[in-house]
């Protein structure tokens, strides 16, 4: 299994620091964004509103180490 060094990045979409593997933005297929923004973009693409996105991310954070 390939191991990666922990690298802290700043998400250009939300401005928060993150250390997880980045997501590729759906808006331009070039920009690397934080996993939460990647999840939000995916949910938004299927019509999920912001309040529901918040609830979904809350469940994800509650059940993983990802914050």
ChimeraX attribute file (.defattr): number of C-alpha atoms within 10 A of each C-alpha:
attribute: neighborCount
match mode: 1-to-1
recipient: residues
	/A:1	3
	/A:2	3
	/A:3	5
	/A:4	7
	/A:5	6
	/A:6	10
	/A:7	10
	/A:8	11
	/A:9	17
	/A:10	14
	/A:11	19
	/A:12	13
	/A:13	13
	/A:14	11
	/A:15	11
	/A:16	11
	/A:17	13
	/A:18	19
	/A:19	15
	/A:20	15
	/A:21	15
	/A:22	17
	/A:23	19
	/A:24	17
	/A:25	19
	/A:26	14
	/A:27	8
	/A:28	8
	/A:29	9
	/A:30	10
	/A:31	14
	/A:32	20
	/A:33	24
	/A:34	25
	/A:35	20
	/A:36	22
	/A:37	20
	/A:38	18
	/A:39	17
	/A:40	19
	/A:41	19
	/A:42	15
	/A:43	16
	/A:44	14
	/A:45	11
	/A:46	8
	/A:47	9
	/A:48	14
	/A:49	12
	/A:50	12
	/A:51	8
	/A:52	13
	/A:53	18
	/A:54	13
	/A:55	11
	/A:56	16
	/A:57	17
	/A:58	12
	/A:59	11
	/A:60	14
	/A:61	13
	/A:62	11
	/A:63	9
	/A:64	8
	/A:65	7
	/A:66	13
	/A:67	13
